[in-house]
Amino acid sequence: MTEIFRIIPITSVQESSAAQARALEEREAVQDYAGQGCGQFVVDALQRPLRDLRISVTDRCNLRCTYCMPREAFDKDHAFLQRADLLSFEEIERLAKLFIQLGVQKIRLTGGEPLLRRGIERIIESLARLNTREGKPVEVALTTNAVLLSQKAQSLKDAGLARITASLDGLSDETFRRMSDSDVSVKTVLDGIAAAQRVGLAPVKVNMVVKRGVNDHEIIPMAGHFRNSGVVLRFIEFMDVGCTNGWRMDDVVPAREIVEQINSHYPIRQVDPNYTGEVAERWHYADGSGEVGVIASVTQAFCHECTRARLSTDGKFYTCLFASGGTDLRGPVRLGMTDQVLTNLIAGHWGRRNDRYSQLRHAVTEAPGEKSREKIEMSYIGG
């Protein structure tokens, strides 16, 4: 049966802050999603459904990767969120259930570094018990820098985690420490990846952000290392996420160039995506020794198929990784708003979504006299 989500007028907004009141008042108009062609699910202004939810469980990290949390911006004086500002596990579970009602099928926990969130296994266990609208288990995944993964792999698997993605930006300690601005060794990360494989969190995916002149010489060594390992290695173009990583187009190694490099050493052939909206372009080694992927947000934008929503550490709902602002959900939750009201806040915000920053990037960043717009930092909403 087709469901209609209607936004119910709120009469108690005087009790909230002015900002919360404005956010709620914007959604008092009746919204009817029955005519969008998705039945009980919602689509945005460009007809993209809501299928994936990324939840940032902490804004803290034990590395200072230059493309995400550069030390000069996130130093000892940086004001991280206080515990009371974070969504509780109960609040996360409640909101996740509402997103699932609107079509979400996959949930990925991110950060910051999610393994720093105390008791992370509890929220994984709660989310892993949830089912989609079709009655299938929601897939719960997690992205980590793997520094703590050796200690946590078994408990994460036992809690119900389905998949894990680790970040590793080079095989040599010199390169890795330059990218992560830390004293952590590559062995620590590799041990974590091996632990995840041992406990059955397979296939493990490893993401490498490639920055020209910094770690692009590690492309072939990384490919060679993970061939025949069962690990899916993915190369990610250096992106202009947030406003602190000093992004320049000259630092981007295009996905096409990465593919050509790999193919010259290890012949590969392109294969179909696993599902509609998959962000990685997939390639198999011709000799059957595994899979690699490239994520080309800069040079081959995939906005037209993006189905991802993001929930920040403090409960703001973002519709794009490159967003400038989001819609507060924590405030209404803590004011005691009903699930019906919260569902309509989510549905209304997604229904108005028209983000396609990566497709417009060059117009936005290169217009004469155009000042770069503020963007939310990746450590706050997850990559």
Secondary structure, 3 states (H helix, E strand, C coil): CCCCCCCCCCCCHHHCCHHHHHHHHCCCCCCCCHHHCCCCCCECCCCCECCEEEEECCCCCCCCCCCCCCCCCCCCCCCCCCHHHCCCHHHHHHHHHHHHHCCCCEEEEECCCHHHCCCHHHHHHHHHCCECCCCCECEEEEEECCCCHHHHHHHHHHHCCCEEEEECCCCCHHHHHHHHCCCCCHHHHHHHHHHHHHHCCCCCEEEEEEECCCCHHHHHHHHHHHCCCCCEEEEEECCCCCCCCCCCHHHECCHHHHHHHHHHHCCEEEECCCCCCCCCEEEEECCCCCEEEEECCCCCCCHHHCCEEEECCCCEEECCCCCCCCEECHHHHHCCCCHHHHHHHHHHHHHCCCCCHHHHHHHHHHCCCCCCCCCCCHHHHCC
